[in-house]
Structures are given as C-alpha cells and as structure tokens.
C-alpha cells in the first residue's frame, strides 16, 4: 500500500535526536506492508492528485485547526478532495482537522489539557477492531472536537473527550484524538517540556508507567489500512 504521512508538526527540537519525528513513530507503529512517503505540509506542496497514494495519515501538531496558518486551509481542502477516494487516518490534530474539514467543529476546550495515559471506552466496534472494551493510550491536547461531522460515528468516548475516536460510514476514514504512536518515554519527555502549562505534570508522567494499548490501536489502524 502506498501511504503518505502528512506531517503537520514536529516534536520539540531537543527531543528529535532521541525520539525522531512523527512519521518515523508511525512507521514503527504500523510495521511492514507500506510504501511510505512523508510530506511536511508546512514546507512542501501537497500531492496534486489525491489518487497518487492509497491512503493518507495526518499527524499531530502544536497548531490549532482554527488558527490562521497558510497551510491549514489547503490541507482541509485536500482532505475534502481525498475523502472517499483514498483511505484517511487522523491522529490528534489530524483527527481535529478531518472533523473540521468534513463538517464538524473543533474548539479549545474549557476542560483544559488532556495529558498522560487516558482511558477511552469503546462504544462502537468495526471489523478491523478486536473486542477490547476500552483502550488506555497517551494523550496530549487542549483542543477537542465539539460537533460530530455528518456521516461520522463515535468509536471511542470518555467523559473528558466525548469524540475521542470517529469512523465515517460514507467513506473509508477513521480518526483518533489520542496518540498510539507515542512511546511512553516520549510522552513523559513532552509533558516535562510543557511542565508549566500542564496540570499536575507529575501525576501525568507517573500515569504513563501503567500498561498501554498503543500496539492494539496500531494494529487496528494497520488492519483498517490494509483491509479491503
């Protein structure tokens, strides 16, 4: 499968030598079977033809989808063009951007930061999923989807993040607010970088010592992408 990873942001510069950039994290998560191309959407043009790749994965970013960056509006337009013609996967910012591009709404949440290991009950099951009743996954976000896009169904939902996972019934698209690509060590380092902005950073860091479902959700995404 030809997969384009649309890199919408980068880790803090001092963490890249130890942990790499987000496309490499996703390549490690998804494993073999993909002919992967990474595109830095802040510095490189988007593919002129959405059919150039079988699937697109949109990464996380420190930007907000409602911010006036020159690259965000073209990316939303690209997602609308690709919807139904290629498989789409969105993670964190990618989840939010897909929701906004496809008719939903995202806001900076009054609930504040969601960080550390978070647990999300599964409320809808798809053929590419297993029977886990919930997943525990690292999270790092202030923004949230607040209006469900037309055609989308909620897969995972918590009290803090009601629209934590979405699947579209009218196109092959899925998205998640959380970060299955985050190694716990990276998630801890990221919280430490944002120590002054993160509520109870010590507790958030300690939470990441518990078992996580990164591999499980990575396998879900892999099955979704490689399935017919």
N, C-alpha and C positions, 0 to 999 in steps of 0.2 A: 504493500500500500504506500502511495506517495502522500506523505504527511508534511504539511507546512506548520511550523510552530511560529506563531505571530508573537514576537517578544515585545510586550508593551511597557516593560520596566526592567530594572536591574537591581540586584541586591546592593546594599551599601558597598562602596568601593573596597573598603578594608576587609570585607568578608568574602569577596570573589576569589582571592587566591586559595582559600581553604575550602570553599564550598562550590565554586563555579557559578555560572549564570543559570537562569531558569530553564532555557532549552535543554541544557545538559541534565538538569534534575529530572525533567520529563522523559528524556531518552532513557535514563536509568530506571525510572518507574515503569515505563511501558515495555521495555525489553526488545527482543528481536522481532523482525517481521515488518519493519517500517523503513522506507527510503525517506529519510527526514531532511528537510531543509529549514533552516532558521532564518527568519526575516525580522530585523529590528525595525519596527514600524515607525519609530521616531526618526530614523535616519535613512531608511531605504523605501523605495516605492513598493506598494502592494502589487501582487500579480495582476497584470492587465486582463487576464482571463481567469475567472474563478474555476474553470474546468482544468486548469493546469495541475491541480492537486486533487486527490480523492477526499482529503479531509484537512481541516484547519483546527488547530488548538490555540486558543487565545490565553496568554499567561496573565499573571497578576502584575500589578503596578502600584506605585505610590500615588498615582494620579487619581482623580475622581472623574467619572464618566460625564459629569455635568460641567467640568472645567473647560475653559476656552483654549485648549491646546490645538495647534494647527492639525495634528494628526488624528484627533479623535473623530471629528465629523466624517472624514473619508473612510475611517475604519468602520463606523456604523453603516455607511453606505455599502461598503464591501460586504459586510455581514448580511445585509438585506439581499444583496445580489447573490450571495452564495447559498442562502437558506433554501433548502430543497434541492440544490444542485450538487452539494458536497456535504459530507458529514461535518458537524461543528461541535466542538467541545470548548467550554469556557470555564476558567478557574478564577475565583475571586474577582478581580477587575474584569476578567473575561466573562464571567457569569453575569456581572452587572451590565457590561456593555451589550451583551447579547439581549438581555432583558429590555434595555432601553431601545436598542435598535429595532426590536421586534414588537414594540408596542407597550412595554411595561414602564415602570418608573423607579428610579433609584434616588435615595436621599442620604445625607449624612445623618445617621441615626441619633436620636435623643438618648438612646441607651448607652452610647459611648463605645469604647473599644471592646471587641471580642477577641481575646488572645489566649494562648496556651492550648492545652488539649481540651476540645469541646466534644460533647456527645450529642449526636443527632438521631432521633428515632426515624426509622424508615416507615413511610406512610403509603408508599406505592411501590410495587415490585415489577421490574421489567425482565424480559427473558435473559438479558446479559448479567443479571444480578444473582447472588445466592440468597439464602434465607436468613441472613443476619437481621435481627430485629432493630439494631441500631449500630452506628459506627462512631468511633472516637478518633478524631482527626485534628491535627494542628490548625489553628485559625489565626488570622491577623487582619482585622478590618475594622473600620469605623462606619463605612457606607453599607447600606443594605437595600435590596430590592423591596419596595413597599407596595408595588402594584404588579400583580401577576400578568405576564404578557398573554394575549389571546393565543389559544392553541397549546399553551403550556400547562403541564400538570405538576404538582408538587411531589417530589420523590422523598425528600428528607426535610424535616421540620422540627425546630426546637422552640421553646418559649422565647429565647433570646433572638433566634433567627428563623422566623416562620417560613421563609422561602430559601432554605439552605440548599436545596437541590431541585432542579427542574428538568423535565423531559417534555419535548414537543410531540404532539400526536400527528401533526400535519407535515412533519419534516424530520430527517434524522439528526436531531440536535439534542444535546444534554449540557448541563452546566451545574457547577457546584460552588458555593461560597467559600468552602474550606480548602485546605492545601494538602492534598495527598502526596505531593512532590517534596514537601518539607521534611528533611531528616530532623529528628528531634534536636540534634546538636545545632543545626542551623536555626531552627525556630527559637531555641534558647538565646543564641547569639543576636538574633534580630530583636528580641524583647530587650536584651541588655542595651542594644543601640538606642532603643526608644524608651529607656528606663524612666525618663522624666515625664513622658506622655502616657505611659501605660499604667492602668490601675492595678495596684498590688502586684508589681512585677515579680516579686519573689515567689508568690503563690503560682503565678502563671508559668514561671520557669520550672518550679517543682512538679507541676501537673504533667509536664512532658516526660517525666520518668515512668509514667504508667504505660501499659501496653497500648499500642495504637493499631488502627485498621488501615494504614497507608497502603500496604500491599493488597489488601482486599479491594479497596476502591480503585487502585491502579489496575487490578485485574478486571474490574468492571469496565473501566474505560477501554482497556485493551480489547475486551470482548465486543463492546459496542462498536469500536472502530473496525475490527477485523471481521465481524459478523456480516451476513448478507443483508 
